[in-house]
Amino acid sequence: MKRPKDPSRILAAAIVLCFFGSIVVAALASPPDQVIKITARRFEYSPNEIKLKKGVPAVLEFTSLDRPHGFSCPDFGIRTDIVPGKVNTVRFVPDKAI
C-alpha cells in the first residue's frame, strides 16, 4: 500500500528550494569584484593608472617591494599602509568619476 505524502515535508522542501534558488539568483545578479594588484616601490606604483567602472566593486591588493609605503585616495575615502612582505587589501565601490 502506498503511503500518503506528508504536506509538511513538501512545504519544507519547497522552502529549502526557494531559499537556495534566491542565493543563486543574488550571486548571479551582483557583479564580481575586480581585483587589481598594485606594486609599490620607491617613488612609483605599478600600474601607475587604473580605470574602474562606476558601481562595480573593486579590490585593490597592494604589495611593497622595498620599504613601507602609504596610499591615499581621499575622493573615495581610501587610506592604507603598505608593508613589505604583506598584501594590504582595500575593497570599495567607485561611486563617481574623477
N, C-alpha and C positions, 0 to 999 in steps of 0.2 A: 504494500500500500504506500502511495506517495504521500509524503509529509507536506502539509501546507506551509507556504513561505511566511516567515515572521516579518510583519510590516516594519517593526523597529529596526531589524537588521538591514532591510532595504533602504530605509531612511538614513541610517548611519553610513552605509556605503555611498549613497548619493551625496551626503555632506562631505565625506572624505574626498570624493572625486571632484566636487566643486572647489574645495579648498586647494588641492594640488593644481587644478586647472587654473585658478586665479594666480597662483605663484608663477606658473609657466608664462601666462599672458603678461604679467608685470615684468618678468625678466626679459621677455622679448620686446616689450614696449619701451623700456628705458635704454638709451644709447649706451654702449660700452665706454668705459673711461679710456681716454687717450693717454698713453704712457710716454713721456718724453724724458730721456736720460740726458742729464746735463753734467758736464765735467768742468770743474773749476781748477784753474792753475793760475799762477801769478799773473795778474793784470788781464786775464781773459776767461771767458766762459765758452764752452763748445757744446752745442752750436751757439753762436752769438745772437741769433734771432730765431724765434719760433712763431708760428702762426696757428692760432686756435680758432675754433668756431664758437660763436656766441651760443651759450646754453648747453654746450657739450662738455660734460665733466672731463677734467684733465688731472693727471697725476704727474708731478714733476719729481724726478728722482735725481738728487744731487749727490755727487761724489767729488772729493778733492784729491788731487794728485800730489800736492806738495805740503800744504800747511792749512791751518784753519782759515775759513773764509766766511763771509756773510752774504746773504742775498736778500734784497728788499724790492718789493713792487707795491708801493703804497696804494696805487689805484685799485688793486684787488685785495688789499689787506694782507699781503703775504710778507712774512719776515722769517728767515730761518738761518741758523748757523750751520756751516758745512764743515764737518770734522773729518780729517783724513782717516781712511780705513772704515768709514761708516757711511751707509746710504741714508740720507735725510730725505724723507718723502713728504710732499705737500700736495694735498688734494683740494681742488677748488673748481668752481664753475664760472667761467668767464661770463659776466653779465652785461658787458659793454665793450665797445670798440675803442681802442686808444691808439 
